[in-house]
Amino acid sequence: MEFQKVIDSRFSVRSFDSKPVEDEKIQAILEVARVAPTAKNSQPHKIYVIKSEEALAKARTLTTCHFDAPLIFIICGEEDRACILKSNGKNFMEIDCAIVQTYMMLKATDLGLGSCWVGRINPPEVKAEFNLPENTVVYGFLVVGYPSSDCEPSPRHELRREVSEFAVEL
């Protein structure tokens, strides 16, 4: 798909078809996560792929915003891989994971899939339920799948500020 079309057509999908996502599409999404830019190329992201019925059932107990997606990525960071500036202590791990997740959402759209970035989780509960390593920071879920036939963007989706409202030349 042409890049601008991907950007223009992507919206938060909150209603999924039950059709599973093909493994080659999952791998394509993970490949863009692999090449996404991170501070000093530190690559602090760790992504857990949830697609089995057992794992999906467990994940669905951790948020009301799963929308019955057939695929959930748990987006995490590994503290020992984080880029932390010596000059001011700024930690880029959360930003890096947000960039990775954005790339993944755009690739999902490119593949004809829908996605929704879910922050309505309790990270310590997710970490405990899936027995994630101690150095792991859970940031969110990315729910992915084929949009249901009646799925539409939120009424707020088209509300956009004009460029002149947020871009200022100095």
N, C-alpha and C positions, 0 to 999 in steps of 0.2 A: 504494500500500500504506500502511496506517496506520503511523505512525512507530514505535510500540512494537513492532509486528510486524516491522518492518525490523530494529530493534535485536536483538530476540530470535532472529530467524532467520538472521542473518549469521554465517557461520563461514568459516574459511580453507579454500578449495577447493583440493585438491591432485590433482584428476583432472578433466580437461575433455573435453567432446565436441569434435569437430573442426569443428562448425558455426561459420561466421564470425559475428562480432558486427556487427549492422546499423549502418550509418553514423549513423542517427538516434539510436541508443542511445549511440554513441561521443560524438556531439555533446552529448547530455543529460548525460553524465558530465563532459565538459569544461566545460559550463555551470556545474555546481556548483563546479568548481574555480575558475571565474571569480569567483563570488560568495562563496567561503569567506573567513572573516575572517583577516586578517593584522595583525601589529603595525603600528600607524600606517597601516594600509591600504597598506603598501609593496608588496604583491603580488610577492614575489621569486621565485615559482615559475616554472619553465620545464618544460613537459611535452612529451616526445617520444613520438609515437604510432607504435608498431611493429605493422604488420599485414600487410605484404607478405611473401610467402614468403621472399624474399631477406633482408629485414631480420629476420624471425623466426629464420631459420637462423643469422644472425650473433649475435643476442641469446642464442640457446640455447647457443652455445658459451661464453657468459660466466657461466652459472650452471647448476647441476644442478637448481635449483628452479624450472624454467619450467613443469613439469607439462603440457607440450604445449598450453599456452593459445594460442588463436588471436589474442590481442591482448595486447600488453605496453605499458604506459606506463612510460617512464623518468622518474622524478620527480627533478627537479633544482632548484637555486636559482641565481640570478644574483647574484653578489657585489655588483655595483654597485647593486642594488635592495634590499639587506638593510637592515633597521631595526637600527641599532646605537645603544644608549643612550649619550649623551655622559657621563652621570653615572658609569657603571661599566663601560662597554665591552661590555655584554651584547649579543650578536648573536642576533636572533630568527629568522634564516633557517631553521634546521633545524626549529624548532618550527612556524613558518608552513607549511613544506612537509609536516610531519606532519599538521597540521590539514587542509590541502588534500587529502592522500591519504586521510585518514579520510572526508572528505565524499565523495570519489570511490568509496570502497568501499561506503558506505551507499547511494549512488545506484545503483551496480551491483546491489546486492541488491534495491532497489526496482524495478528493471527486469527482475528475474527472472534475473539473471546471478550468477555466483560470482566471487570474487576472492581473492587471497592477496598479502599484503605481503611482498615478498622482499628481505631484507637481505643474503643470501649472494651478494654480488657483490664485485668488486674495482673500486671507482670509477675509478681511473686507467685500467684496462683498458677499461672501458665508454666512458670519455671518448675514449680513443685509437681504439677500434674504430669509433665512430660520428663521429669527428672533431668533437667538440663544442667550442664556443668556450672560450677560455682562462678567462673569468670564470665558468664553469659549475662548480657543485659537484654531483656525482651522489650522491643519497641512497639510491635503491633502485629496484626494479622493482615495479610493480603488475600482476600477471598477472590477466587477466579473460577470461571466456568462459562458455559454458553448462556447468554441472556435468554430468559423466557420470552415467549412470543409476544407477551403483552407488556414487556419491560420498557419503561420510558425514563428519560432523565427527570430529576427533581425539577419542580417549577422554578427553583432558584438557579438552575444550571446556566441559563442564558444571561443571568445578571452579571455584567462585566463593566468594570470601570473603564473609562476612556484612558488611553495611554497618557494623555496630558494631566490626568489626575494623580498619577504615581511616578512618572518619569520627569526628572528635573535636571536640566543641563546646568552644570556649574562652571 
